[in-house]
Amino acid sequence: GVVTTKEEATIPTATPTISTSPSPFPSYQPSLRASTKPSLSKIPSMSPTSSPCDWPDLSQCQKLDIDLSGLGIIGTIPVEIGNWTQLRSLNLRGSQLVGTIPTEIGLLTGLTALMLDETELTGAIPSEIGLLTNLTSLYLQNNKHTGTIPTELGQLTLMQQGRFEQNLLTGRIPTELGLWRNATLVTCSNNGLTGTIPTELFTMTNMTSLVLFTNGLTGTIPTEIGLATNLISLYFHDNDLSGTLPTELGMLRTIEQFHAYGNALTGTIPTE
């Protein structure tokens, strides 16, 4: 049912798919555990003239997935990562990476999944990520990113899951994210985002979870919310929203969680 009382919100967790065999693409989960923690700089750059297709020389692989999550990778992401053009997915979740995401990441145009979450990465989210038009999953949550969410990310029209929560992001939520017509999950909570909730977000009719709590969002809840008829979870709590709850909330027949406490909203839950 619709929930408006204050309680701990449970954010839906979605596990991105990292292909494993059987698969038409090779998947690499190399054993890098050693007495000293591994660094990405120790992984050789891919050369288009090298062979065969085997770790760590991956140049002859047509497409590949690399999962280095949980291996305690340290250091920075080298600019040479732009040479890894064969990558289909890259998972560095839970690494101890520092520094910024290099702009060369935009050269990996074959990427469908990029997981750089739960690290010590800082700095701005590169606008060059908007060049990765095959991306369906972008996980940048639980880092220390600053600056704004790039408007160029609207070019990722195949996006299904975009996660930016628990960073130090500021500015507005780009209206361009409304171009993610296939998106089911967008999370921007626990940042310093301001401005209004873009009405364009609710043109994502496949959306099941929209998580925007604990920011500085202002204005009213858009009446366009009634267009997102597949919504199951809405988290708007602990912002600076005002006005009344729109009657269009009654059009969300699949809603199970709706949190809007900690705002300046008035009125009653619509009976629609």
HELIX and SHEET records of a PDB file:
HELIX    1   1 LEU A   40  LYS A   42  5                                   3    
HELIX    2   2 VAL A   79  ASN A   83  5                                   5    
HELIX    3   3 THR A  103  LEU A  107  5                                   5    
HELIX    4   4 SER A  127  LEU A  131  5                                   5    
HELIX    5   5 THR A  151  GLN A  155  5                                   5    
HELIX    6   6 THR A  175  LEU A  179  5                                   5    
HELIX    7   7 THR A  199  THR A  203  5                                   5    
HELIX    8   8 THR A  223  LEU A  227  5                                   5    
HELIX    9   9 THR A  247  MET A  251  5                                   5    
SHEET    1   A10 SER A  27  TYR A  28  0                                        
SHEET    2   A10 LEU A  64  ASP A  67  1                                        
SHEET    3   A10 LEU A  87  ASN A  91  1                                        
SHEET    4   A10 ALA A 113  MET A 115  1                                        
SHEET    5   A10 SER A 137  TYR A 139  1                                        
SHEET    6   A10 GLN A 161  ARG A 163  1                                        
SHEET    7   A10 LEU A 185  THR A 187  1                                        
SHEET    8   A10 SER A 209  VAL A 211  1                                        
SHEET    9   A10 SER A 233  TYR A 235  1                                        
SHEET   10   A10 GLN A 257  HIS A 259  1                                        
SHEET    1   B 2 ILE A  74  GLY A  75  0                                        
SHEET    2   B 2 GLN A  96  LEU A  97  1                                        
SHEET    1   C 5 THR A 122  GLY A 123  0                                        
SHEET    2   C 5 LYS A 144  GLY A 147  1                                        
SHEET    3   C 5 LEU A 168  GLY A 171  1                                        
SHEET    4   C 5 GLY A 192  THR A 196  1                                        
SHEET    5   C 5 GLY A 216  THR A 218  1                                        
SHEET    1   D 2 SER A 242  THR A 244  0                                        
SHEET    2   D 2 ALA A 264  THR A 266  1                                        
END                                                                             
